[in-house]
Amino acid sequence: MFGLTYIIPGNLAPSPDNQLPQDPTGREKFVLALWDNPRRTPVPHVVFMYDTKVSGKLSGWSPEAIAEGYLGSLKPGEGYKMGKPRKASIAGNTLWRMDYWRPDDSGQSYNSAIVYPFKGEKVLFIQMNAASQRELDLLVDSLQGLKFDQK
């Protein structure tokens, strides 16, 4: 597992731990889900997930190849325009970010998937969404205070 420090933006509120999805295999651990406050959207604006076992075909690859493969495997659904994974420096760490979007009425048209590969076939996956690109970029900027340690 890992330790995570993140300053939650003031307009968001966390889900109680007992309301986070549970993976029966134990492979994926939902760490944090942040909703708008008051809640107005059908899914959280920010989700942190820890994946303890990168799929077999990605094991043994470089961190960049793992991140790009992980992001490339995402299938958000019909009508999304997908960006390309790109390297980003966030809080002094190298992560990979891929943006995707589609028009909708939920206030969550703009999305960003962010991956940080740990050693040992583990990744931190962060999913963010917002009503505009500007709001999404502000959410991503909130990660500048992110600190984590693999245990």
N, C-alpha and C positions, 0 to 999 in steps of 0.2 A: 504494500500500500504506500501511500505518500501523505505528507502533511501539506495543507493548502492554506494560504492566507490571501484573502481577497476582500477589498473594501466594496461592499455592496452599494451600488448607486442608490441615492435617496428615493427615487421614484419606483423602486422595485422592492419586493418582499419575498423572503424564502418560503418554500413549501416546507411543512413539517416533515421530518425524516420519515415518519410512518406513512406519508403519502407519496413518497418517491417510488417509482417502479422498481420491482425486484426481479432480477434475472435468476430463474430457478437453477441454472447451471453454475452460477457464481462467477461466471467469466466477466460480466460487465457489472460495474457498480456505479449507480447514479449517486453522485456526491452532493450536488446542489442544483436546485431548480428555482429560478427567480421569476416571479410574476409581476405584472404591472400592479400598482397599488393605488386605488382599488382595482381588482381584477376585471379586465374587460376583454381579454383575448382568449381564444380556445386552447392555446398551448403557451408554456412559459416563454419569456423573452430570452432567457439565458439558461442553459443546462450544461453542467460539468459532469462528464462521465469518465470513469477509469476502466479501460479495457485491459484485462490481465493476460490476454493471449491473442497476439496478432495472428491473423489467419496464416495457415501453413505456407502458402506461396510467397508471403512477404518475410517469413522468418529468415534471419541471417543477412538481410539486406542492410544497406546504409540507412541512417536516420532519414535522409532526404527521400530515398526510394520508398521506405516504409510510409512516411507521411503522404507522399504523392499517391502511392497505391491505396492507402486508406481513404484519402479524400476522393480518389477516382472511383472507389467502389460505392460511394453514396448514390442513392437513387431517390431523390426527393419527391418525385411524382410527375404527372403530366403538366406540360406547359411551362416548366422552369427553363430559364436561360442560364446556362452554367458558365461560370468563369473558369479560369485555369488556376490550379494550385500555384501559390507563389510563396517564397521565403519571406519571413517577417521577423523583425527583432522586437520582442515584447518583454519588458522588464529585464532586459539583459539576457534573455533566452532566445534561441532560434526556434521558431515555430513555423508552421506552414498554414496558410490561409487560402480558402477558396470561397468566393462569393457566388451567390445564385439568387435569382429573383423571378417573380411573376406577379402580374397584377392580381389583386384580390381585395375583398372588402373587410378582411379581418384585422387590418392594421399591422400585418406581419409580412409584407410583400418582399422585403429585403432581408437576405439571410447571409450568414457567414459561418462556415465550418472551419474550425481551427484545431490543429493537431500538434501535440508535442510528444515525440517518441522518447520513452525512457529506455534504458538498457534492459535487456531480458525480455524482449517481445511484448512490452507493455506500452500503452499510449494514454495520454490525457486528451480527451476529445471535448471541445467546447463548441456548442451550437448557440448562435445568437440570431435574433431576428428583430426587425423594427419596421415602422411604417414608411421610412424614407432612408435614403443612403446616408444622409447627414446623421440621423439618429443612430443608424447602425455603426457608423464610424465612431460616434461618441461612446457607444457600448464597447466597441473594440478598444478604444483608448482607455477605458476604465480598467483594462487588463494591465496597464503599465505599473500598477501597484501589486501585481500578482507575484506571490512567492510560493515556491513549493520545494519540498525535499522528498526524495524517494527514500523509503524506509526498507 
